[in-house]
Amino acid sequence: DLIRLRTFLVTGRIAEGLPLVKELRASAGQDRAKLLALARLLGDIDNVPTQVEALALWRAIEGLEQAGTDDWLIARAGVIHGLWLTGDHAEARRLLKLT
């Protein structure tokens, strides 16, 4: 399904891919590797709806990691980047200062 989602996204069929994002996220549960793959895929697409979904995934991943670890820092960077790309520059700056 990740391959099918990638096909939708790279061909610009975002609206068709977003329901699949929800399915993949639900089926991933707390599997960090699956959540990470999905967040990275969505983050690579220059489109606000996909960036919003990627941001939600990065936040979920951040919540699964122990604060201060390398994996947490990767997730925090994804959150900050997602906030910036979705236009929430003030929150991105705030988190960057805290981090």
C-alpha positions in Angstrom: 0.0 0.0 0.0 2.9 2.4 0.6 3.9 1.9 -3.1 0.3 2.6 -4.2 0.3 5.8 -2.0 3.6 6.9 -3.5 2.1 6.5 -6.9 -0.9 8.6 -6.0 1.3 11.3 -4.5 4.0 11.6 -7.2 1.4 11.7 -9.9 -0.4 14.6 -8.2 -3.5 12.5 -7.2 -3.3 13.7 -3.6 -7.1 13.5 -2.9 -7.0 9.8 -3.9 -4.0 9.2 -1.7 -5.1 10.9 1.5 -7.7 8.2 2.5 -4.9 5.6 2.1 -2.7 7.7 4.4 -5.3 7.3 7.1 -5.5 3.5 6.5 -1.7 3.1 6.6 -1.4 5.2 9.7 -4.1 3.1 11.5 -2.5 -0.1 10.5 1.0 1.0 11.6 -0.2 1.5 15.2 2.9 2.3 17.1 5.3 0.7 14.7 8.0 3.4 14.5 9.5 2.1 11.3 6.2 2.2 9.5 5.3 5.6 10.9 8.7 6.9 9.9 8.5 5.6 6.3 5.0 7.2 5.9 6.2 10.5 7.4 9.2 10.7 5.2 7.1 9.8 2.1 4.5 12.5 2.8 7.2 15.0 3.8 8.8 14.7 0.4 5.6 15.9 -1.4 5.4 19.7 -1.8 1.7 20.0 -0.9 0.0 21.4 2.2 -2.4 18.5 2.9 0.5 16.0 2.7 2.7 18.2 4.9 -0.1 18.4 7.5 -0.3 14.6 7.5 3.5 14.3 7.7 3.5 16.7 10.7 0.9 14.7 12.5 3.0 11.6 12.0 6.2 13.3 13.2 4.4 14.4 16.3 3.2 10.8 16.9 6.7 9.5 16.4 8.1 12.1 18.7 5.7 11.0 21.4 6.9 7.4 21.1 10.5 8.3 21.6 12.3 9.0 24.9 13.0 12.8 25.0 16.6 13.6 24.3 17.5 10.5 22.4 18.8 10.5 18.8 15.5 9.1 17.6 13.5 11.8 19.5 15.7 14.5 18.0 15.1 13.2 14.5 11.3 13.3 15.2 11.6 16.7 16.7 13.4 18.0 13.6 10.6 16.5 11.5 8.0 18.4 13.7 9.9 21.7 13.3 10.3 21.2 9.6 6.6 20.3 9.2 5.5 23.3 11.2 7.6 25.6 9.0 6.3 24.1 5.8 2.6 24.4 7.0 3.1 28.0 7.8 3.3 27.9 11.6 6.7 29.7 11.8 6.2 31.0 15.3 5.7 27.5 16.7 8.6 26.2 14.6 10.9 28.9 16.1 9.6 28.2 19.6 10.3 24.5 19.4 13.7 25.1 17.8 14.7 27.4 20.7 13.5 24.8 23.2 15.4 22.0 21.5 
